[in-house]
Every structure is written in C-alpha cells, then in structure tokens.
Amino acid sequence: ILSMNQTEQAVLAFILEGHKVKEIAVLMSVSEQHVRNTKSKVFKMLSEDVGHNVSTEELQNYKRRNHI
C-alpha cells in the first residue's frame, strides 16, 4: 500500500467503503474507465503482495475484522 500513489489509495479506500466503480468515478470526478484501470492496478499490486488473487469481498472482510 505504501507504494501506491494518492489516486490508487483513494480508489482502494472507496472500494473498502463499498462503493461501485460508477460511484467512485463521480466522487473523484474521473471517468469510469480510469477507475476500472486504477482498480485493476491496485488489485494486481495487492495480489502480488499476498501471493494470491485478492477479491473485493476479501478486502471488505479484512477491513471489518481488523477495523481499518
């Protein structure tokens, strides 16, 4: 997460809050495609860090368990 830029961190934060791509695009005033591309990059980075594919559900469960 430390290697993520501000946009990537913001997209991740919105995903953890349960927002969908369309909602994130509106909140960040960017295109849905930009959000999809950034989301893909973020999930790839996280998956490489943990050694397996990470899902949105897995991230949200982790957030609930660890109160992040």
Phi, psi and omega per residue, in radians:
I1 nan -0.566 -3.132
L2 -1.107 -0.475 -3.128
S3 -1.480 -0.057 3.139
M4 -1.383 2.513 3.054
N5 -1.394 3.093 -3.057
Q6 -1.084 -0.680 3.131
T7 -1.120 -0.770 3.132
E8 -1.108 -0.726 3.111
Q9 -1.133 -0.686 3.134
A10 -1.145 -0.778 3.116
V11 -1.064 -0.782 3.114
L12 -1.045 -0.771 3.135
A13 -1.054 -0.766 3.124
F14 -1.144 -0.658 3.093
I15 -1.095 -0.767 3.136
L16 -1.103 -0.496 3.094
E17 -1.390 -0.128 3.091
G18 1.676 0.169 -3.137
H19 -1.317 2.568 3.067
K20 -1.563 2.891 -3.092
V21 -0.930 -0.827 -3.104
K22 -1.060 -0.738 3.130
E23 -1.138 -0.741 3.139
I24 -1.090 -0.737 3.134
A25 -1.023 -0.762 3.125
V26 -1.160 -0.807 -3.118
L27 -1.083 -0.589 -3.100
M28 -1.694 -0.067 -3.101
S29 0.983 0.823 3.084
V30 -2.317 3.006 -3.137
S31 -1.319 2.720 3.073
E32 -1.071 -0.639 3.138
Q33 -1.117 -0.670 3.100
H34 -1.085 -0.729 3.123
V35 -1.141 -0.776 3.126
R36 -1.049 -0.764 3.127
N37 -1.103 -0.773 -3.131
T38 -1.160 -0.743 3.108
K39 -1.033 -0.770 3.120
S40 -1.056 -0.766 3.126
K41 -1.110 -0.750 3.140
V42 -1.092 -0.810 -3.126
F43 -1.149 -0.612 3.081
K44 -1.120 -0.778 3.130
M45 -1.074 -0.806 -3.129
L46 -1.138 -0.712 3.137
S47 -1.109 -0.686 3.100
E48 -1.146 -0.646 -3.135
D49 -1.156 -0.695 -3.064
V50 -1.689 -0.194 3.066
G51 1.521 0.161 3.044
H52 -2.689 2.870 3.138
N53 -1.138 2.307 -3.131
V54 -1.757 2.400 3.105
S55 -1.895 2.809 3.080
T56 -1.047 -0.748 -3.141
E57 -1.067 -0.738 3.121
E58 -1.070 -0.733 3.128
L59 -1.134 -0.754 -3.128
Q60 -1.165 -0.661 3.077
N61 -1.125 -0.730 3.105
Y62 -1.071 -0.749 3.126
K63 -1.055 -0.798 -3.122
R64 -1.113 -0.747 -3.109
R65 -1.203 -0.614 -3.027
N66 -1.864 0.071 3.069
H67 0.935 0.834 3.073
I68 -1.684 nan nan
